[in-house]
């Protein structure tokens, strides 16, 4: 009997899972079910080059249509899975379809966190998560002149940079005292605040959102301190939530994500989960993690597909992330939460420097701004849990690879 692998979700992780299954010579049936009408695609360029109009939709795809045709992948796009019957190993879809599986990969991803404030239903208020979202923002930016962005994380600042480069009037409001406060040090925040200010972005920090106003369409934003900001459109970027409801209703273990082991197997041995929706063990940090990261999604997809094919693979790597803003590439290796010392390596004025994070003397993370060598070389040191003289770390004339 032909073995069937069903994949629920059609994002980056799903595309990688299929590619790995084919690479590992899986010769059974593969069924891909996704909510959106698109082939599996990359999300990071959405708030960067795609928003800027520098990429066509087809260039977002993980693999071209011919790849799926040649591999005889059954694509069920614009389709939502409503239920998992674990006993029968069967999925039910919103069109009353049924898909039997032998192994199941949940690549459910995440969704935007939505604000519930007065006026939030008005036209012209946008979130950014998928292709259709960005298409709508691009249309708004082509006719509007003033945008208010809620949230100064990666998404908010990347959108701010693109909009300023298009000549729009940009205001960013953020409840925290500094930008990207959850993920970078105050030194790195200060650098990015100065950069955005120099490009004409108005940053309103320690400022909350009170309400939106307009007659059918938003025309202004009221802040928590009573200021009124004119807006032709609004973009909200206040975080995401893992899509765990399908797994939870099926009785799988869920705890801030679908709980998986280091082989990406859930509490049901026939079901794997990958990407933003998962909570997985990380041996380097000795803790359970849920990561919103393309690297994590791709590596978990490779791990799950390999194990399904009988090739034992365990996932434990240094997490990494990146953000493009103007001519700056921020590359983050590791997780800096809980650090007790931050060391600058290089001069921020040069727009090429790094910030290294220590905890109890051990290197746990690095933010590299236009410093790709520091980013690449730091991953080895972080994996080794290296303890290095801070003076050596701060010396930009000494390559990090020589400190291993």
TIKOLKE-827728 format. One record per atom (N, C-alpha, C): z, y, x. Coordinates in steps of 0.02 Angstrom, whole numbers, plus 50000, padded with zeros to 5 digits. Atoms other than C-alpha are relative to their C-alpha. Layout:
<nodes>
ZYX...
</nodes>
This chain:
<nodes>
500004994050042500005000050000500005006250044500044993849961499565017550065500645004049992499394996050003501095027850109499815007249984500124993150020501185045150030500555004550025499544994749981501995060250108499845006149958500084993950039502255074849990500365005750037499704994149968502595092250060500045005449947499914994750050503325105349943500115006650037500004993749964502985122950003499375000350042500644999449964501425129850086500025005950048499944994849950502055141350222499824997450069500145001749931501975140650411500264993050017499715006549985503125125550421499594994349970500405005250033502085115650297499354998850037500625000849962500495119050393500114996450065499855003449937501305113550555500174992749989499835007050016502005097750474499374995949991500635003750009500255092650421499654999050066500345000649936499535096450592500334994750044499655005049959500885085750676499894993049973500135006650030500655071350554499314997550022500675002049979498805071150596499984998450075499975001149928499155072650782500334993350017499645006349989500345057750770499654994049967500435005350027498955047550685500264997149935499815002550066499755046150514499374998749959500625001850034498445037150411500094999049925499895000650072499205038150237499765006249962500194994650045499045050650096500495005950010499594994049994499675068550116499845004749942500084995450057499945079749964500405006350015499674993649989500345098149987500035003949935499914996450063501065107749839500315006850016499754993349985501275126649851499955004749941499984995250056501725140749731499425005050002500504994749993500455153049800499294997150000500695002650001498545151849789499694999450069500274999849933498365152449978500154993550039499865005249952498235139350114500635002050040499424998249959499785138350226499835005650049500154994149959499895155050316500625002550037499484997049958500885164750445500295006249965499704994150031502125177450379500145005850049499844994449956502595187650536499485005650002500484994549997500935197250541499985004249936500054996450063501175202750360500255007150006499704993349994502295217450404499765003650063500254997149938501335220850564499245001249993500734998949997499455218750590499664999549932500325000650066499045213150413500125006349958499844993850036499935228150337499585005850028500394994749969499015239250462499254999349988500715001050014497355232050405499614997350059500335002449939496985224150574499844992549997500135007250008496905206050510499724998649931500255002450064495855198250373500464994449975499565005150029496765186350254499894993250033500155006649972495875171250327500314998950069499725000749932496585174950500500754998849998499295001750008498335172550431500114992449994499925007150014497995154250392500184996150062499805004349944498845141450503499404995950023500615003849987497265130950492499485002049949500534998250048495575134550411499924994649946500105004750056495055126150248499684993550023500355006049977493925114150342500484994950030499505004549971495445106850431500284995449946499705003950054496205101150266499484995549967500545004150028494525095050201499864993950044500155005449953494185084850357500544994650000499445004749999495915076950350500154997149931499925002450069495755073650163500705001349973499354997850027497355083050123499915001949927500024998050070497675084549936500395006549991499704993450008498005102949904500125001549926499844998050068498905107749745500335006950004499764993149993499055126649761500105003149931499834996950065499665138549626500384995249956499635005250036500815124349576500735000050021499294999749986502695124049563500334993249985499635006250011503805108649583500645001649963499424998650043505115108549445500584995150011499485005149997506055092549481499844994750052500055005849955506375078949610500404994349969499665006150023506785061749542500074995550061499905003649937507545053849697499974992549990500005007250013507765036849618499294997249995500695002250010505945035449567499545002550056500404996649948505365045549718499385003249969500544996850037504345056649606500155007449988499954992950013504025075249587499675001649933500314997550062503665084249424499815007350011500244993249990502625100149426499965003849935499994995750059502485114849307499414998849953500575001650043500815108649242500054992949971499855006750025501645092249187499704994550043500255005049954500925083449337500574996250033499505004049964501835069849433499704997750066500225002249934501725065649617500524995150027499565004949969502495049649685499985000950076499974999449927503065049849866500394994350031499585004549961503725038249999500485004150043499604995249963504335052550109499845006949974500084993350026504595070450056500245005150051499804994449956504635086350162500075006249957499884993750036505425101650082499935005850049500124994149959504715117350161500015006049952499944995550057505355128750024500055007350019499984993049978505585144450128500565003949969499504995450025506515159350062499675005349956500254994650044506345173949941500385006350016499684993749984506775192249953500645000849957499404998150036508485198449903499835006349959500204994450042508175210149756500605004349981499474995350019509185225649714500015000849924499914998950072509885227749540500345006749990499754993350012510075246449519499585003249946500364996550053509535258749386499305001850025500694998349984507645260649386499644995050042500315004949955507295245149489499394996649969500575003150034506005239449360499385004550003500564995349999504875254649390499424997550042500595001449959503105252549453500045003950065500004996549936502865257149635500574998150045499465002549958504405248049700499804993150026500295006049970503875234449821500504996450045499675004349951504615219949917499464996850042500505002849956503745211550062500194992950020499885007049982503685192650072499354996150006500625003850000501925186550036499395004450006500634996449994500095191450050499915005049943500094995650057500045198649874500445006250004499554994349992501545209649913499705005250047500274995349951500705217150065499365003349974500604997050031499065219649972500205005949955499774994750045500035229949844500275006050040499744994549959500925240149979499425003850033500584996749969499275243550067499645004549950500324995950052498525249649904500405006349986499574994250012500015261049876499955005050058500034995749941499915267750054499335003750005500664996949996498065271750032499945006149955500024994350046498425284049892500625004450004499384996249997500225289449919500095003650067499864996349939500905301550048500724999250023499295000449984502785298650041500284993249981499705006550013503675282050058500745000350019499295001149984505535278350051500094992650011499885007049982506045262250137500754998849997499295001750007507705254250092500154994150046499835005249952508425244450238499685001350067500244998849932508285246950426500074993950043500055006149960508095228950481499304999450028500675001149972506535221250558499465002449951500534998650047505495222450400499955007549986500014992950016505995240150355499715004350056500244996049944505675246950529499284998550018500705001649988504035237650551499555003549949500384996450051503415244850386500005007550015499964992949983504035262050439499515001850055500454998749945503055260950601499275000149977500705000350024501435255850514499855006049957500124994350045501615269250381499965006650038500054993949960501935282850510499345000350037500645000149965500415277350608499415001449954500514998250049499435279650447500075007249976499914993050016500095297350433500435001549940499584998850059501295294950289500665003250019499334997449993502925304150267500494994349985499585006050005504255290650296500745001750005499274999549998506105290550254500304993149993499675006450003507205275550288500745001249985499284999650014508925273850208500324993350016499655006049976510185261450278500755001049992499284999550012511975257950228500414999750065499635000749937512505253150405499955006450041499984994049957512895265850541499425000350048500555000049952511405260550646499474995049978500565004450020509725251750633500094993150031499985007049977509575232850653500704998050022499315000849978511465232450662500244992850001499785007050003511615213950620499774996050061500315004349949510555208150767499975002950070500054997249933510595220450913500615004350015499444995949978511865230351014499895007349981500064992850014512215248850988499515003350048500474997249951511215252451147499274999149978500675001450023509665244151077499865003849935500074996050061509945252250906499845007250017500114993049981510055269350988499285001150025500684999549974508415266251079499495000149943500485000350055507505261550919500075006049953499914994150040508275275950823499635006050031500354994549966507635288250953499254999149995500725001350004505935279850951499725002049932500254998450067505745281250762500065007449986499944992850009506395299050762499435003750035500534996649962505125303750895499324999349967500625000950036503745296950784500015003349931499974996250062504335307450638500314996449941499665003550054505285294550536500685003249988499354997450017506785301650444500474994249987499515005450008508245289650465500635002749969499394998050034509675291550343500484994150004499545005549988511055280250409500665001249963499374999750039512735276450325499865002949931500214997350064511815280250164499804994349954500155005150049511745269350010499485002349949500494998750053510535268349864500375000349934499684999350066511085274549693499534997949944500455001450055509545273749581499295002150017500704997949997507665275349561499845004049936500184996050058506875288149445499255000749994500724999250012505165290049366499844998749927500235001250069504175289449205499504994250002500425005949993503515271749214499874998250072500125001049928503165273949400500515004050039499494996649961504435278549532499735006650029500194993749968504385296649590500565002850044499464997749957506085298649673500544994750006499445004649985507575289549747500635004250006499354996649995509385294949724500444996050047499575003349951510535290949871500735000149975499295000550019512385286749861500385006550008499664993549991512845304149921499675005549960500274995150047511835312749785499355003450020500634997049980510245317049879499424996949960500605002450034508565315649790499425000150049500555000749953507105309249895499364998849961500655000950034505325311449830499664993950030500325006149977504335295249840499394998449957500595002550036502565290049794500044992449992499855007150007503115272149824500604998350043499395002249966504615262449889499894992950026500005006849973504765247150001500724998150014499315002349991506385237249998500024993950046499915005549953506905226050142500734999050015499275000849993508705220550121500204992750007499825006949985508635202450175499674995049953500305005450039508105185650106500534994849983499565005450023508905170750018499624993450007500355006449993508505152450055499874997049931500185003450063507615143049916500294992950001499655006549998508835128749888500084996949931499845002250068508865126949699499704993249985500325006450014507635112449691500394994350033499625005149964508615102749822500694999149968499335000350030510275107049741499994996149934500055003550064509705101049570499864992650009500135007149986509155084749651500614996550030499395003049974510915082049718500034999650076499974999949927510525085149902500565004650023499464995849974511895092650010499725006950018500204993149988511735111650014500615004050020499464995649977512825123850111499685005650041500384994649970511985140450148499344997350028500625003449979510365130650157500064992649986500015007250008509845112650134500244996850064499695002749939510925103050256499574994350027500395005349967509925092650381500344998250066499755001949934510325083050539499505002350054500444997549947509495085750708499324996650000500675002850010508025075150649499685002949937500234996550060507805086650498500024995749937499905004350058508345072950378500565002749957499494997650047509315078150223500504994449987499525005250020510725068450140499664994149966500425005650024509325057550067499544998150057500375002149941508525047350206499245000349991500724999650013506815048650122499765007249993500184993050010506855067650112500195004050063499904995549943506675079950256499945007249976500074992950017506835098850252499915004050064500174996149940506175112050372499955007449982500124992850006506145130750399500595004049974499494995250022507095145350322500504997149952499575002650053507835134650183500544995350027499555005249974508825123250302500605002750037499414999049958510525122950383500044994050046500065005549953510455112750542500505000750057499534999749943511595108250689499645002350063500284997949936511285116950855500514998450054499545002349948512055108551007500155005350051499904994749950511845123851119500585004449979499464995550025512975134551009500564996149965499505004350030513955119750939500205002449930499864997550067513775125850761499404998549954500525000950050512785124050601499655006749990500374993850004511395137050587499484999849943500594998950041510195143750458499625005750031500394995049964508805153150546499395002349961500604997050030507485164850477499525001550058500384999649938506275161650618499394995549998500615004149997504485155750640500094994350050499895005249950504985146250797500394994249971499605005350032506305136750699499594996149950500415003450050505085132950558499504995250033500505004149967503755126350677500314993950033499695005549963504925115850783500324994949953499735004750048505805108450633499444996049967500575003550029504115104150557499754994550046500215005049951503605095250717500504994250003499475005049997505285086250719499974995249941500025004250060505195080150539499394995549999500625003950002503385074550551500014994550053499965005149947503695065350715500444994249979499545005350021505175055850645499724995949943500325003750055504215051150488499504995150029500505004449969502885043850602500304994950048499675005049958504185033550695500085002150072499904997449932504225044650850500655004049999499344996950004506065048950873500015006850035499984993249972506325067550900500625003549972499404996350020507905078150897499905007450014500124992849994507905096950871500645003650021499474995649978509055108150972499715004650053500324995349955508295123551051500325006849995499774993150002508705141451094499585003649948500394996350051508205151650940499675006150031500294993749979507005165950966499625003449944500284995750052506275180150865499615005750033500324994149971505175195450887499855005149945500184994650045504745212150810499545004850036500464995149972503275223850841500095006649963499934993350028503585242450813499675004950048500404995649958502335255150879499724995950059500245003749941501925249851058500554995750031499425003649975503575240851077500014992949972499895006950021503785221951072500714998150018499325002449992505575216551047499994992449994499955007350000505845198251094500734998150010499305001949999507535190651059500064992650014499855007049985508135174451138500744998949988499305001650012509735166551076500305003949942499644996750054511045172950954500585004050030499514995649967512125187751004500655000749960499404999250041513405186550862500624997750038499375001749967515165186750932500025001850073500004998249929514685193851102500585004750016499474995549980516045202951199499805004850056500244995349949514975211651330499235000349996500734999049999513215219051330499825003650065500214997349935512325222751494499275002349995500684997649999510795233751508499684998350068500395001949941509475227951631499355004049998500574995550002508205241451670500185006449963499884993350028508035259251604499655000749932500314999050065507755262051417499485005549999500484994649998506835278051459499314997750021500655002749977505475267451539499654996049945500255004150056505225258151373499854992950021500045007049978505375241851469500684998250029499335001749978507135234851480500264994249958499695005550038508285221051419500745001549990499284999950012510025219451345500234992849999499765006849994510975203851394500704999549971499375000650035512435197551290500414994250029499555005149973513925188151360500574998849951499395001750037515335179051274500424995650046499565003649953516795173351382499634998750066500345000549936515665176351532499364995949998500595004250006514265165051467499435003949967500584996750030512515171651431499814996549935500155003150064512175168851246499375002749968500604997150032510705180251204499725005650043500344994549966509445192751271499525003449952500514996050035508485206851187499555002950054500474997649950506925210551290499505004649966500474995150028505945226351250499455001250051500574999649954504225225851331500194997050068499785003449939505005213951458499924992549990500125007150016504185196951428500284995150050499725004749950504765189251592500744998949987499295000850015506585192551549500104995549940499965004150060506305184851379499894992650016500175007049985505485168951445500524996850046499555002949950506665166551592500714999449973499325000250026508245169951492500134993849958499905005850044507945155151375500294994150038499745005449960508295143051516500745001050014499304998449984509915151851563500454999249938499615000750061510495152351382500114992649983499955007250013510135133751359500504996750047499545002849951511125130151517500715002749991499364996650009512565141051453500255002750067499894997649932512475149651621500545005450002499504994949986513925159651689499795003550065500304996449945513205173051804500355006750011499714993549983513905188251894499655005549961500324994650039513595203051776499615005050042500374995449957513055213851923499314997350017500655003049986511665201651962499555000449937500394999650062511125201251779499735007149990500204993150011511035220251777499475002450051500464998149947509955220851935499294997949981500685001750022508155221751872499554997950057500395002149942507535218652049500084992550014499885007249992508215200852039499744996449938500295003650057507185189151929500524995349970499525004350034508205179851800499904992750019500125007049982507365163651851500344998150066499675001349936508185165352022500764999449993499285000350011509915165451942500214993449969499865006450032509775148151865500394995350048
</nodes>
